[in-house]
Structures are given as structure tokens and as C-alpha cells.
Amino acid sequence: MKTTNKLLVSCEEAKHICDKNQYGEASITEIIKLNIRLMYCKVTRAYSKRNVKLTKTIKKSNIQTFSVSEKQAMKNRLQEELAK
């Protein structure tokens, strides 16, 4: 649902801008529109707050993954065990 005022955005559009802003992809105009929306919309504020919390949690989680060779070695060992 589009609004006639260029500074007011829908809730869905604000959520999209919020996501873009988290990754540094939002333009200045979009950030202004988001901030206006955040002033009067409790739903968008809650979404933004959860989004920030999720991003911070993921950044500080220090997740480590297996390399491709380690994955292949595990797969081979599993296949060997299943073949027994």
C-alpha cells in the first residue's frame, strides 16, 4: 500500500528499509523515512529493536565452520561406517 506523502512509508516498506539499514545499504532518504516511521509506529520500533538485537547476537557469536576438506573427510568416514 503506497502513501501519497513521499516521507511516509508503509509498515512493510519500513521493515525492508530497516533490514537494508542493518547492512549499511539504505540511502539517506530511506533512513529519514525510516526514522519518521519509527517516531509514530510501535510495530516498526519493535521490529527494529529485534533486528538490532539479532544482528548484535550473530556478530558476537563467533561461529566457526568446517572447511570443505574437513566436511569431505567426515562424509567419507560416515560412508565407511555405514558400509560396515
C-alpha positions as CSV (number, residue, x, y, z in Angstrom):
1,M,0.0,0.0,0.0
2,K,1.6,3.2,-1.2
3,T,1.0,6.5,0.5
4,T,0.7,9.8,-1.3
5,N,3.2,11.6,1.0
6,K,6.7,10.9,0.0
7,L,8.1,10.9,3.5
8,L,5.6,8.4,4.9
9,V,6.1,4.7,4.2
10,S,4.1,1.6,4.9
11,C,5.0,-0.7,7.7
12,E,6.2,-3.4,5.2
13,E,8.4,-0.8,3.4
14,A,9.8,0.4,6.7
15,K,10.7,-3.2,7.6
16,H,12.5,-3.6,4.3
17,I,14.4,-0.3,4.9
18,C,15.2,-1.4,8.4
19,D,16.8,-4.6,7.0
20,K,18.8,-2.6,4.5
21,N,19.9,-0.2,7.1
22,Q,21.3,-3.0,9.3
23,Y,23.7,-4.0,6.5
24,G,24.6,-0.4,5.5
25,E,22.7,-0.5,2.2
26,A,20.0,2.1,3.0
27,S,20.2,5.5,1.4
28,I,20.0,8.8,3.3
29,T,16.4,9.3,2.1
30,E,15.4,5.8,3.2
31,I,16.9,6.3,6.6
32,I,15.0,9.6,7.0
33,K,11.8,7.8,6.0
34,L,12.5,5.0,8.5
35,N,13.2,7.5,11.3
36,I,9.9,9.2,10.7
37,R,8.1,5.9,10.7
38,L,9.9,4.9,14.0
39,M,8.6,8.0,15.7
40,Y,5.0,7.1,15.4
41,C,4.8,3.3,14.8
42,K,5.2,0.9,17.7
43,V,5.2,-2.2,15.5
44,T,8.1,-0.8,13.4
45,R,10.0,0.2,16.5
46,A,9.7,-3.3,17.9
47,Y,10.8,-4.8,14.6
48,S,13.8,-2.5,14.5
49,K,14.7,-3.3,18.1
50,R,14.6,-7.1,17.5
51,N,16.6,-6.7,14.3
52,V,19.4,-4.8,16.1
53,K,19.4,-7.4,18.9
54,L,19.6,-10.3,16.4
55,T,22.4,-8.6,14.4
56,K,24.5,-8.0,17.6
57,T,23.9,-11.6,18.8
58,I,25.1,-13.0,15.5
59,K,28.2,-10.8,15.3
60,K,29.3,-11.7,18.8
61,S,28.5,-15.4,18.5
62,N,31.9,-16.2,16.9
63,I,30.6,-19.1,14.9
64,Q,33.2,-21.4,13.4
65,T,32.5,-23.7,10.4
66,F,34.3,-26.7,9.0
67,S,36.4,-26.3,5.9
68,V,35.4,-28.1,2.7
69,S,38.2,-30.8,3.2
70,E,37.0,-31.4,6.8
71,K,33.4,-31.9,5.6
72,Q,34.5,-34.3,2.9
73,A,36.6,-36.3,5.4
74,M,33.6,-36.5,7.8
75,K,31.4,-37.6,4.9
76,N,33.9,-40.3,3.9
77,R,34.1,-41.6,7.4
78,L,30.3,-41.7,7.7
79,Q,30.1,-43.6,4.4
80,E,32.7,-46.1,5.6
81,E,30.8,-46.7,8.9
82,L,27.5,-47.1,7.1
83,A,29.1,-49.6,4.7
84,K,30.2,-51.9,7.6
